[in-house]
Each structure stands twice: as structure tokens, then as C-alpha cells.
């Protein structure tokens, strides 16, 4: 199956829910009026695009209809597609030009963080990069063991300490190993809990200081993994983590299992955070780089 087919299949639930309703509304109106815009806004809100972003899309639609003197409701879909494309576009590629480059992966437990790291490692290795993983989620022995399974599956090395070890020490040793072994990319896991924001901020700040000191001048990505099935809760999580860490991008998992794919638009519009990868299945190659044009084409079924 090609990449676009995977993304299209992965967005099927969102497309069937959101776009079929949009098309139904557009097909039932003979003229463009305020009632039409209100119905469209309601569909977007129900598809987890969010209240703020949904209102913004409809405001832009009103403006385009007026500027382009559009009178046929059927033409609104193309205008909506153009607006959504603009909203989700910007800085979606990973910046990994230095050797080594560092990727710090954060997120709450259960969002697919460890799985994402394994798939990302396989992805980068397939691109010819030498990858090393750091098991800095030392609060759960199971997390370390799970990451070892994914490292073996992806065919990359793993630096691990025992349960309860200092996460920053694991990151330190992983960067040192990367330099000694000529690795291109370091990917570090972190503990996935949000029970105490101060503890979280302190731990991430300590890890960040180690990265700044030991990988000075190196490209660093801080990727927040979010579960698409949680809808607007994912936006709230992103907001909390944004305060605790300098997030550079989002990985949105489990898009294939939800009708809430509209969350991609809300994250970029409300938080200004680019989506860099999307998860559209269980296989190791089902973590796909986020390509705005392909995402919107798949969403609008074109």
C-alpha cells in the first residue's frame, strides 16, 4: 500500500464523519447565507476542530465568499480545503542536519510514545541514519523493556540504566555513546506522567540542560506525542506540556482509530505547533511524516 493510501485509509473515520456532513449541508442549501455558515461551524466543532479554530475557518470562508463573489454553495468545499491547507502548513519537517542531532520524546502514558520512538527509529534508519535510543523513562521497568523490544525490532542500539536511575544521566550517557559510535540521531524517551507539573518541569529542565551542554550546537527536536482519539483533551495536554518544555512539534498517533482527525487543525491553529508525524496503523512503517497537502487531500477525499 502506498503512503497516500495509508493516510487516506487512516483518515477514513474522520472523513466519513466530518466531510460527509459538510457535503450533506452544502448539498441541501440553494444559496449561501448565515445559516449555512452556522451549520458548517457546528460540524467542525463536533469533529474536534475546536470552537476557536472552527470560528476562524468560517470567518475566512465568509471573507472569501464575499471577495470572490461566490453564490453556489457547492463551491465552498474548495475554499474550505484551501483554508485548511494554509492552516496546517508550516515547519512540519524534522531538523536533523547536525551529527549527532537529538530528539527528545515526551507525552503522557498510553499515547503510544514508546511505539512512536521505535517506528521513528526504523523510519530514520531506512533513510540511512545511524540511530541510538536512550531509555530515560526510568520510572517503569516495563517502559525500558518495551523500548528494548522496539530497538531490537528497528535494528538500532539502546542505552539503558536500571529502574529508578536518574533520567538525565541516561540522556548524558546516550549522547556520549552517540558521539563515540558516530551516530547521526539520538532519540530519548522520557517518563510519561503529568501528576505534578513542577516535577515534570524540573525533570525536563534538567534533561534539557544536559542536552544543551553535551550536544551544544546540535539540532534538537522536542516532540510531544498525543493520542488523536482523545480529541480536545490532546490540545489541553499540549498546552500543559508547552509550558513545561520547548516543544518543536507534535506526533499524533491513532488517527486511524478515530473520527477526531480535525484535531490536527486545532493544534496547529490554536497552539502554533506543527504536526511532524502522524500514526495511521499498527505496523512499523505506519508512522508517516506529516505532509499538509496529502493530509488535506485525504481528508477531502481527492
KANORWO-V142108 format. One record per residue. N is the residue number from 1. PSI is psi as a letter, one per 20 degrees, with the letter a starting at -180 (999 if undefined). OMEGA is omega in whole degrees, -180 to 180 (none if undefined). BURIAL is 1 if it has 24 or more other ideal C-beta (glycine too) atoms within 12 Angstrom, else 0. Layout:
n: <N & N>
psi: <PSI & PSI>
omega: <OMEGA & OMEGA>
burial: <BURIAL & BURIAL>
//
This chain:
n: <1 & 2 & 3 & 4 & 5 & 6 & 7 & 8 & 9 & 10 & 11 & 12 & 13 & 14 & 15 & 16 & 17 & 18 & 19 & 20 & 21 & 22 & 23 & 24 & 25 & 26 & 27 & 28 & 29 & 30 & 31 & 32 & 33 & 34 & 35 & 36 & 37 & 38 & 39 & 40 & 41 & 42 & 43 & 44 & 45 & 46 & 47 & 48 & 49 & 50 & 51 & 52 & 53 & 54 & 55 & 56 & 57 & 58 & 59 & 60 & 61 & 62 & 63 & 64 & 65 & 66 & 67 & 68 & 69 & 70 & 71 & 72 & 73 & 74 & 75 & 76 & 77 & 78 & 79 & 80 & 81 & 82 & 83 & 84 & 85 & 86 & 87 & 88 & 89 & 90 & 91 & 92 & 93 & 94 & 95 & 96 & 97 & 98 & 99 & 100 & 101 & 102 & 103 & 104 & 105 & 106 & 107 & 108 & 109 & 110 & 111 & 112 & 113 & 114 & 115 & 116 & 117 & 118 & 119 & 120 & 121 & 122 & 123 & 124 & 125 & 126 & 127 & 128 & 129 & 130 & 131 & 132 & 133 & 134 & 135 & 136 & 137 & 138 & 139 & 140 & 141 & 142 & 143 & 144 & 145 & 146 & 147 & 148 & 149 & 150 & 151 & 152 & 153 & 154 & 155 & 156 & 157 & 158 & 159 & 160 & 161 & 162 & 163 & 164 & 165 & 166 & 167 & 168 & 169 & 170 & 171 & 172 & 173 & 174 & 175 & 176 & 177 & 178 & 179 & 180 & 181 & 182 & 183 & 184 & 185 & 186 & 187 & 188 & 189 & 190 & 191 & 192 & 193 & 194 & 195 & 196 & 197 & 198 & 199 & 200 & 201 & 202 & 203 & 204 & 205 & 206 & 207 & 208 & 209 & 210 & 211 & 212 & 213 & 214 & 215 & 216 & 217 & 218 & 219 & 220 & 221 & 222 & 223 & 224 & 225 & 226 & 227 & 228 & 229 & 230 & 231 & 232 & 233 & 234 & 235 & 236 & 237 & 238 & 239 & 240 & 241 & 242 & 243 & 244 & 245 & 246 & 247 & 248 & 249 & 250 & 251 & 252 & 253 & 254 & 255 & 256 & 257 & 258 & 259 & 260 & 261 & 262 & 263 & 264 & 265 & 266 & 267 & 268 & 269 & 270 & 271 & 272 & 273 & 274 & 275 & 276 & 277 & 278 & 279 & 280 & 281 & 282 & 283 & 284 & 285 & 286 & 287 & 288 & 289 & 290 & 291 & 292 & 293 & 294 & 295 & 296 & 297 & 298 & 299 & 300 & 301 & 302>
psi: <p & r & g & h & h & g & g & g & h & h & j & g & g & g & g & h & g & g & h & h & g & g & h & g & g & h & i & i & p & h & r & o & a & h & h & g & h & h & h & g & g & g & g & g & g & i & j & k & h & q & g & g & h & g & h & g & g & h & g & h & g & g & g & h & g & g & g & j & l & p & i & o & h & h & i & h & g & h & g & g & g & g & g & g & g & g & h & i & p & o & k & i & q & p & o & l & i & r & o & r & q & p & o & p & p & r & q & r & q & i & i & k & g & g & g & g & g & g & h & g & g & g & g & h & h & h & j & j & q & o & q & p & q & p & m & j & n & j & i & p & h & h & g & g & h & g & h & g & g & h & g & g & h & i & l & r & q & p & p & q & a & r & p & i & r & o & h & h & h & g & g & g & h & g & g & g & h & g & g & h & j & k & q & h & p & p & p & p & q & r & p & m & q & k & h & o & h & g & g & g & g & g & g & h & g & g & g & h & h & g & g & h & g & h & l & p & i & q & p & p & p & o & p & p & p & q & o & h & i & i & c & h & h & h & g & g & g & h & g & g & h & h & h & h & q & m & p & i & r & q & p & o & r & k & h & i & j & q & j & k & i & i & h & g & g & g & g & g & g & h & i & j & p & q & p & h & q & q & p & k & a & i & r & h & j & j & o & p & p & o & o & g & g & g & g & h & g & h & g & j & l & 999>
omega: <-180 & -178 & -178 & 179 & 179 & -179 & 180 & 177 & -179 & -179 & -175 & -178 & 178 & -179 & -179 & -179 & -171 & -171 & 178 & 176 & 178 & -180 & 178 & 179 & -179 & 180 & -177 & -180 & 177 & -179 & 179 & 178 & -176 & 179 & 178 & 180 & 180 & 179 & 178 & -180 & 180 & 178 & -180 & 179 & -179 & 179 & 177 & 171 & 177 & -177 & -177 & -177 & 179 & 178 & -180 & 179 & -178 & 175 & 178 & 177 & 178 & -179 & -178 & 178 & -180 & -177 & -176 & 178 & -180 & 179 & -178 & 180 & -178 & -177 & -178 & -178 & 179 & 179 & 178 & 179 & 180 & -180 & -180 & 178 & 178 & -176 & -174 & -177 & 173 & 172 & -177 & 179 & 177 & 178 & -175 & -174 & -178 & 178 & -2 & 167 & -175 & 173 & 176 & -176 & -178 & -180 & -179 & 179 & 174 & -178 & -178 & -175 & -178 & 177 & 179 & -180 & 179 & -180 & 179 & 178 & 179 & 178 & -177 & 178 & 178 & 177 & 177 & -180 & 172 & -170 & 173 & -179 & 175 & -177 & -177 & 167 & -173 & -178 & 180 & 178 & -179 & 180 & 179 & -180 & 180 & 179 & 177 & 178 & -180 & 177 & 179 & -179 & -179 & -180 & 179 & -178 & 179 & 171 & -177 & 171 & 179 & 176 & 179 & 178 & 179 & -179 & -180 & 178 & 177 & 179 & 178 & -177 & -180 & 178 & 178 & 179 & 179 & 179 & -177 & -175 & 177 & -180 & 179 & -174 & 173 & 174 & -179 & 173 & 175 & -179 & -175 & 178 & -179 & -173 & -179 & -174 & -179 & 177 & 180 & -179 & -180 & -179 & 180 & 178 & 179 & 178 & -180 & 179 & 177 & 180 & -180 & -178 & -173 & 179 & -178 & 179 & -180 & 174 & 179 & 175 & 174 & -174 & 176 & 179 & 180 & 179 & -176 & -177 & -180 & 174 & -175 & 176 & 177 & 178 & 179 & 176 & -179 & 180 & -180 & -180 & 180 & 178 & -175 & -175 & 179 & -178 & 177 & -180 & -177 & 166 & -177 & -177 & 172 & 177 & -178 & -176 & -174 & 172 & -173 & -179 & 177 & 180 & 177 & -177 & -179 & -178 & -178 & -175 & -175 & -174 & -180 & -179 & 179 & 171 & -176 & 178 & 174 & 177 & -175 & 179 & -174 & -175 & -175 & 179 & -179 & 170 & -172 & 173 & -179 & 177 & -173 & -178 & -180 & 179 & -177 & 176 & -180 & -180 & -178 & 174 & -180 & none>
burial: <0 & 0 & 1 & 0 & 0 & 1 & 1 & 1 & 1 & 1 & 1 & 1 & 1 & 1 & 1 & 0 & 1 & 1 & 1 & 0 & 1 & 1 & 0 & 0 & 1 & 1 & 0 & 0 & 1 & 0 & 0 & 1 & 0 & 0 & 0 & 1 & 1 & 0 & 1 & 1 & 1 & 0 & 1 & 1 & 1 & 0 & 1 & 1 & 1 & 1 & 0 & 0 & 1 & 1 & 0 & 1 & 1 & 1 & 0 & 1 & 1 & 1 & 0 & 1 & 1 & 0 & 0 & 0 & 0 & 0 & 0 & 0 & 1 & 0 & 0 & 1 & 1 & 0 & 1 & 1 & 1 & 0 & 1 & 1 & 1 & 0 & 1 & 1 & 1 & 0 & 0 & 1 & 0 & 1 & 0 & 1 & 0 & 0 & 0 & 1 & 1 & 1 & 1 & 1 & 1 & 1 & 1 & 1 & 1 & 0 & 1 & 1 & 1 & 1 & 1 & 1 & 1 & 1 & 1 & 1 & 1 & 1 & 1 & 1 & 1 & 0 & 0 & 0 & 1 & 1 & 1 & 1 & 1 & 1 & 1 & 1 & 1 & 1 & 1 & 1 & 0 & 0 & 1 & 1 & 0 & 1 & 1 & 1 & 0 & 1 & 1 & 0 & 0 & 1 & 0 & 1 & 1 & 1 & 1 & 1 & 1 & 0 & 0 & 0 & 1 & 0 & 1 & 1 & 1 & 1 & 1 & 1 & 1 & 1 & 1 & 0 & 1 & 1 & 0 & 0 & 0 & 0 & 1 & 1 & 1 & 1 & 1 & 1 & 1 & 1 & 1 & 1 & 1 & 1 & 0 & 0 & 0 & 0 & 0 & 1 & 0 & 0 & 1 & 1 & 1 & 1 & 1 & 1 & 0 & 1 & 1 & 0 & 0 & 1 & 1 & 0 & 0 & 1 & 1 & 1 & 1 & 1 & 1 & 1 & 1 & 1 & 1 & 1 & 1 & 1 & 1 & 1 & 1 & 1 & 1 & 0 & 1 & 1 & 1 & 1 & 1 & 1 & 0 & 1 & 1 & 0 & 1 & 1 & 1 & 1 & 1 & 1 & 1 & 1 & 1 & 1 & 1 & 1 & 1 & 1 & 1 & 1 & 1 & 1 & 1 & 1 & 1 & 1 & 1 & 1 & 1 & 0 & 1 & 1 & 1 & 1 & 1 & 1 & 1 & 1 & 1 & 0 & 0 & 1 & 0 & 1 & 1 & 1 & 1 & 1 & 1 & 1 & 0 & 1 & 1 & 1 & 0 & 1 & 1 & 1 & 0 & 0>
//
